[in-house]
């Protein structure tokens, strides 16, 4: 296949996926499209429907080791359509870029994964082990009925993934310049501090929870939670929202609500962070309640066959090794790594994800496809 033909095939598939308005948790037929092509390549398909979320588990082969491509067909809302240069669900080629919601996050990656797999299978029909696809329509949403439920199902029947490449847009300036080999944990808290509502002119008859909580919040914001390590920056604590009062300027509030989040390294645990927060609040003698939400534990693939293969593939196709990083937000890799799988994230440049005029360089998708195929060749040939 010529470079032009390869590019056309990848862009055509990416465009077909973008044209389907699969806003979370809708899949809008993306998985059916992918499944038909995977079935033609010898994959056995299993649709896993959990509540409003459609998931696809596709596998070619019955033996280990299992190499898995993981990704999501859902996208975030497009926002104000008039702000886009081109309609967000009308894939458009312009100046070497493919525009559309999901182009970079992550329908371009899905197309690259599928084309790479088709080429690999055509050249290596008797490859060792198995190739799998774990595709969900609930990565951008509440992440309840997507990858976590699929992984739970696989674990229950002892179906183990050894290597997993997640197609999240990991790159910063050029495709392959950054590979995520781990992610920080995410722990959120909804704190309610209780007081007594009253008139601002009679503070002795009220108890202002904002005044009481402010010193404790200052301590939380100034606390050094850990020092991080060679792979992770120090754990960070951020307050994201504050709310109190009735809206009237002459009323002392009876409750003060604070939203906060930890992005934490492997030097801390969720249990330790919870205990330390409560110790600070208790020291300030607050009357409070906290609703905790663990969004994901930190994970790290520090070394191993998958990291080696990925670094080699990137170096081969762009001439330099990638930076291994754990920075950024969370991904569905956090649900796969605890099973013992080696997990990395490799995808296109993330400069336009979740923005209007989301786009990806068409040449980058060609390179990304070559990288994915190279990784398969190293691990399954």
C-alpha positions as CSV (number, residue, x, y, z in Angstrom):
1,X,0.0,0.0,0.0
2,X,1.4,3.4,-0.9
3,X,1.7,6.2,1.6
4,X,-1.1,8.1,-0.2
5,X,-3.4,5.1,-0.1
6,X,-2.6,4.4,3.5
7,X,-3.4,8.0,4.4
8,X,-6.6,7.9,2.5
9,X,-7.7,4.7,4.3
10,X,-7.0,6.1,7.8
11,X,-8.6,9.5,7.1
12,X,-11.7,7.8,5.6
13,X,-12.2,5.7,8.7
14,X,-11.5,8.6,11.1
15,X,-14.0,10.7,9.1
16,X,-16.7,8.0,9.3
17,X,-16.3,7.9,13.1
18,X,-16.3,11.7,13.5
19,X,-19.5,11.9,11.4
20,X,-21.3,10.0,14.1
21,X,-22.4,12.4,16.9
22,X,-21.5,10.1,19.8
23,X,-21.8,12.5,22.7
24,X,-21.4,10.7,26.0
25,X,-22.9,8.1,26.6
26,X,-24.0,7.7,23.0
27,X,-22.0,5.5,20.7
28,X,-24.0,6.4,17.6
29,X,-23.0,3.3,15.7
30,X,-19.2,3.8,16.0
31,X,-18.7,0.4,17.6
32,X,-20.8,-1.3,15.0
33,X,-18.6,0.2,12.3
34,X,-15.4,-0.9,14.0
35,X,-16.9,-4.3,14.9
36,X,-17.7,-5.1,11.3
37,X,-14.2,-4.5,10.2
38,X,-12.7,-6.3,13.2
39,X,-15.0,-9.3,12.5
40,X,-13.7,-9.4,8.9
41,X,-10.2,-9.5,10.3
42,X,-11.0,-12.6,12.4
43,X,-12.1,-11.1,15.7
44,X,-14.8,-12.5,17.9
45,X,-17.1,-9.7,19.0
46,X,-18.8,-9.3,22.4
47,X,-21.1,-6.3,23.0
48,X,-21.3,-5.5,26.7
49,X,-24.3,-3.2,27.5
50,X,-24.4,-1.7,31.0
51,X,-27.3,0.7,31.6
52,X,-26.9,3.5,29.1
53,X,-23.3,2.6,28.0
54,X,-22.3,0.4,25.0
55,X,-19.0,-1.4,25.2
56,X,-17.2,-3.6,22.7
57,X,-14.8,-6.4,23.6
58,X,-13.3,-7.9,20.5
59,X,-10.6,-10.5,20.5
60,X,-8.6,-12.4,17.8
61,X,-7.0,-15.5,19.2
62,X,-7.6,-17.6,22.3
63,X,-4.1,-17.9,23.7
64,X,-2.0,-15.5,25.7
65,X,-0.3,-13.1,25.9
66,X,-3.2,-10.6,25.2
67,X,-2.3,-7.3,23.6
68,X,-5.2,-4.8,23.9
69,X,-6.0,-1.5,22.2
70,X,-8.3,0.5,24.5
71,X,-10.2,3.6,23.6
72,X,-13.6,5.4,23.6
73,X,-16.1,6.4,21.0
74,X,-17.8,9.0,23.0
75,X,-16.9,12.7,22.8
76,X,-17.7,15.8,24.8
77,X,-20.4,18.2,23.6
78,X,-19.4,20.4,20.7
79,X,-20.6,23.6,22.3
80,X,-21.7,26.6,20.3
81,X,-21.7,25.4,16.7
82,X,-21.3,28.9,15.3
83,X,-17.9,29.1,17.0
84,X,-16.6,26.3,14.8
85,X,-14.9,26.9,11.4
86,X,-16.7,23.8,10.1
87,X,-19.7,21.9,11.6
88,X,-18.3,19.8,14.4
89,X,-19.8,16.5,13.2
90,X,-19.0,17.1,9.5
91,X,-15.4,15.9,9.1
92,X,-13.5,18.4,7.1
93,X,-10.0,18.4,5.6
94,X,-8.2,21.7,5.5
95,X,-4.5,22.7,5.3
96,X,-3.3,19.2,6.3
97,X,-5.7,18.8,9.2
98,X,-8.8,16.8,9.8
99,X,-11.4,18.9,11.7
100,X,-14.3,17.6,13.8
101,X,-15.3,16.8,17.4
102,X,-13.3,13.7,18.4
103,X,-10.6,14.1,15.7
104,X,-7.9,14.1,18.4
105,X,-9.8,12.7,21.3
106,X,-10.0,10.0,20.2
107,X,-11.5,8.9,16.9
108,X,-8.3,9.5,15.1
109,X,-6.6,7.1,17.4
110,X,-9.3,4.5,16.9
111,X,-8.9,4.7,13.2
112,X,-5.2,4.3,13.5
113,X,-5.5,1.3,15.8
114,X,-7.9,-0.4,13.5
115,X,-6.0,0.2,10.3
116,X,-2.7,-0.9,12.1
117,X,-4.4,-4.1,13.2
118,X,-5.8,-4.9,9.8
119,X,-2.4,-4.5,8.2
120,X,-0.7,-6.5,10.9
121,X,-3.1,-9.4,10.7
122,X,-2.9,-9.4,6.9
123,X,0.9,-9.7,7.1
124,X,0.9,-12.0,10.2
125,X,-2.2,-14.1,10.1
126,X,-0.6,-16.7,12.5
127,X,0.7,-14.2,15.1
128,X,1.3,-15.4,18.6
129,X,-1.0,-14.6,21.4
130,X,-4.2,-12.5,21.0
131,X,-5.1,-9.0,19.9
132,X,-8.1,-7.4,21.6
133,X,-10.0,-4.1,21.5
134,X,-11.7,-2.7,24.6
135,X,-13.9,0.2,23.4
136,X,-16.4,2.1,25.5
137,X,-18.9,5.0,25.1
138,X,-18.5,6.3,28.7
139,X,-15.0,7.7,29.1
140,X,-15.8,11.4,28.9
141,X,-18.8,10.9,31.3
142,X,-19.3,9.4,34.8
143,X,-17.0,6.4,33.9
144,X,-19.3,4.0,35.7
145,X,-20.7,1.6,33.1
146,X,-17.8,1.6,30.7
147,X,-14.3,0.3,31.1
148,X,-14.6,-0.5,34.8
149,X,-17.5,-2.8,34.1
150,X,-15.8,-4.5,31.2
151,X,-12.6,-5.0,33.2
152,X,-14.7,-6.4,36.1
153,X,-16.3,-8.9,33.6
154,X,-13.0,-9.9,32.2
155,X,-11.5,-10.4,35.6
156,X,-14.4,-12.6,36.7
157,X,-13.6,-15.0,33.9
158,X,-9.8,-14.7,34.4
159,X,-9.4,-13.1,31.0
160,X,-6.1,-11.2,31.5
161,X,-4.7,-8.4,29.4
162,X,-0.9,-8.4,29.4
163,X,-0.2,-5.2,27.4
164,X,-2.5,-2.3,26.8
165,X,-2.1,0.7,24.6
166,X,-4.6,3.5,25.3
167,X,-5.1,5.9,22.4
168,X,-5.5,9.0,24.4
169,X,-3.9,12.1,22.9
170,X,-0.6,12.0,24.8
171,X,1.5,14.1,22.5
172,X,2.3,17.7,23.2
173,X,3.9,19.3,20.2
174,X,4.6,16.5,17.7
175,X,3.2,13.0,17.5
176,X,5.0,10.6,19.8
177,X,7.0,13.3,21.7
178,X,5.3,12.2,25.0
179,X,4.1,8.8,26.0
180,X,2.1,8.4,29.3
181,X,3.4,5.5,31.2
182,X,1.3,6.2,34.3
183,X,-1.2,8.7,35.7
184,X,-1.7,10.4,39.1
185,X,-4.6,9.3,41.3
186,X,-7.6,11.5,41.6
187,X,-9.5,11.9,44.9
188,X,-12.4,14.4,45.2
189,X,-14.1,15.7,48.2
190,X,-17.4,17.6,48.8
191,X,-17.0,19.2,52.2
192,X,-19.9,20.7,54.1
193,X,-19.1,22.8,57.2
194,X,-22.1,23.5,59.4
195,X,-22.9,26.7,61.3
196,X,-26.0,28.6,62.5
197,X,-27.8,30.9,60.1
198,X,-28.6,34.4,61.3
199,X,-28.7,38.2,60.7
200,X,-25.4,39.8,60.0
201,X,-26.2,42.5,62.5
202,X,-26.5,40.0,65.3
203,X,-23.5,37.7,64.8
204,X,-23.6,36.6,68.5
205,X,-26.8,34.8,67.6
206,X,-25.3,32.9,64.7
207,X,-22.3,30.8,63.9
208,X,-20.6,31.6,60.6
209,X,-19.2,28.4,59.0
210,X,-17.1,30.4,56.5
211,X,-15.2,32.2,59.2
212,X,-14.7,28.9,61.1
213,X,-13.5,27.0,58.0
214,X,-11.3,29.6,56.4
215,X,-8.2,28.9,58.7
216,X,-8.5,25.2,58.1
217,X,-8.7,25.7,54.3
218,X,-5.6,27.8,54.5
219,X,-3.8,25.0,56.2
220,X,-5.0,22.4,53.6
221,X,-3.9,24.7,50.8
222,X,-0.4,25.1,52.3
223,X,0.2,21.5,53.4
224,X,3.0,19.5,51.7
225,X,1.4,16.2,51.1
226,X,4.4,14.3,49.8
227,X,7.5,15.0,47.7
228,X,6.6,12.9,44.7
229,X,9.2,10.6,43.2
230,X,11.2,10.0,40.0
231,X,8.0,9.4,38.1
232,X,5.4,11.6,39.8
233,X,5.3,15.2,40.9
234,X,4.3,16.0,44.5
235,X,0.7,15.5,45.3
236,X,-1.4,18.6,44.8
237,X,-4.5,19.8,46.6
238,X,-6.8,22.3,44.8
239,X,-10.1,23.9,45.9
240,X,-12.3,24.1,42.9
241,X,-15.6,25.6,44.2
242,X,-16.9,27.5,47.3
243,X,-20.6,28.1,48.1
244,X,-22.4,29.6,51.0
245,X,-25.3,31.9,51.8
246,X,-28.8,32.5,50.6
247,X,-27.9,35.2,48.1
248,X,-29.0,37.9,50.5
249,X,-26.2,40.2,51.8
250,X,-27.6,40.5,55.3
251,X,-27.7,36.8,56.1
252,X,-25.0,34.8,57.8
253,X,-24.9,31.4,56.1
254,X,-25.8,28.2,57.9
255,X,-23.7,26.0,55.7
256,X,-20.5,26.3,53.8
257,X,-19.8,23.9,50.9
258,X,-16.3,23.4,49.5
259,X,-15.3,21.2,46.5
260,X,-11.7,20.1,46.4
261,X,-9.5,17.6,44.6
262,X,-6.2,15.7,45.1
263,X,-4.0,14.7,42.2
264,X,-1.8,12.3,44.0
265,X,1.4,10.3,43.5
266,X,2.2,6.8,44.4
267,X,3.8,8.2,47.6
268,X,0.4,8.8,49.0
269,X,-2.8,6.7,49.3
270,X,-6.4,7.8,49.2
271,X,-6.8,6.5,52.7
272,X,-3.9,8.5,54.0
273,X,-5.1,11.7,52.3
274,X,-8.6,11.3,53.8
275,X,-7.2,10.8,57.3
276,X,-4.9,13.8,57.0
277,X,-7.7,16.1,55.8
278,X,-10.0,15.0,58.6
279,X,-7.2,15.5,61.2
280,X,-6.8,19.1,60.0
281,X,-10.5,19.8,60.1
282,X,-10.8,18.2,63.5
283,X,-8.0,20.3,64.8
284,X,-10.0,23.4,63.9
285,X,-13.0,21.9,65.8
286,X,-15.3,22.1,62.8
287,X,-18.7,20.5,62.5
288,X,-18.5,19.0,59.1
289,X,-19.3,16.1,56.7
290,X,-17.3,15.0,53.6
291,X,-18.6,13.1,50.6
292,X,-15.5,11.4,49.1
293,X,-15.2,10.2,45.5
294,X,-12.2,8.2,44.4
295,X,-11.9,8.8,40.6
296,X,-8.9,6.5,40.2
297,X,-5.8,5.2,41.9
298,X,-2.4,6.2,40.5
299,X,-0.8,3.7,38.2
300,X,2.7,3.3,36.7
301,X,4.3,1.1,34.1
302,X,7.9,2.1,34.9
303,X,9.5,-0.5,32.6
304,X,8.8,-3.7,30.8
305,X,8.2,-5.1,27.3
306,X,5.5,-2.6,26.4
307,X,7.5,0.5,27.3
308,X,10.5,-0.9,25.5
309,X,8.4,-1.6,22.3
310,X,6.7,1.8,22.4
311,X,9.9,3.7,22.8
312,X,11.5,1.7,20.0
313,X,8.5,2.3,17.7
314,X,8.5,6.0,18.4
315,X,12.2,6.3,17.8
316,X,12.0,4.4,14.6
317,X,9.2,6.5,13.1
318,X,10.1,10.0,14.3
319,X,13.8,9.7,15.0
320,X,13.9,10.4,18.7
321,X,12.7,8.6,21.9
322,X,9.6,10.0,23.6
323,X,9.5,11.6,27.0
324,X,7.8,9.2,29.5
325,X,5.3,11.2,31.6
326,X,2.6,10.7,34.2
327,X,1.3,14.3,34.0
328,X,-2.1,15.4,33.0
329,X,-5.6,14.1,33.9
330,X,-6.9,10.6,34.2
331,X,-7.7,8.0,31.6
332,X,-9.3,4.6,31.4
333,X,-5.9,3.1,31.9
334,X,-6.4,3.5,35.6
335,X,-9.0,0.8,35.5
336,X,-6.9,-1.6,33.4
337,X,-3.5,-1.3,35.2
338,X,-4.7,-2.7,38.6
339,X,-5.3,-6.1,36.9
340,X,-1.5,-6.4,36.4
341,X,-1.4,-5.2,32.8
342,X,1.4,-3.1,31.4
343,X,-0.3,0.1,30.3
344,X,0.9,3.1,28.2
345,X,-0.9,5.9,26.4
346,X,0.1,6.9,22.9
347,X,-1.9,9.2,20.7
348,X,-1.9,12.4,18.7
349,X,-1.2,16.0,19.8
350,X,-3.6,17.2,22.5
351,X,-3.6,20.9,21.8
352,X,-7.2,21.1,20.6
353,X,-9.0,18.4,22.6
354,X,-12.3,19.5,24.1
355,X,-12.0,22.8,22.3
356,X,-13.9,24.3,19.3
357,X,-12.2,23.5,16.0
358,X,-10.7,20.3,17.4
359,X,-8.4,18.9,14.8
360,X,-5.5,16.5,14.1
361,X,-2.8,16.5,11.5
362,X,-3.5,13.9,8.8
363,X,0.2,13.1,8.6
364,X,0.2,12.4,12.4
365,X,-2.5,9.8,12.0
366,X,-0.4,8.1,9.4
367,X,2.7,8.1,11.7
368,X,0.6,7.0,14.6
369,X,-0.8,4.0,12.6
370,X,2.8,3.0,11.7
371,X,3.8,3.2,15.4
372,X,0.9,1.0,16.5
373,X,1.7,-1.6,13.8
374,X,5.4,-1.5,14.9
375,X,4.4,-2.2,18.5
376,X,2.3,-5.2,17.4
377,X,5.2,-6.5,15.4
378,X,7.6,-6.3,18.3
379,X,5.3,-8.0,20.8
380,X,3.4,-10.6,18.8
381,X,5.7,-11.7,16.0
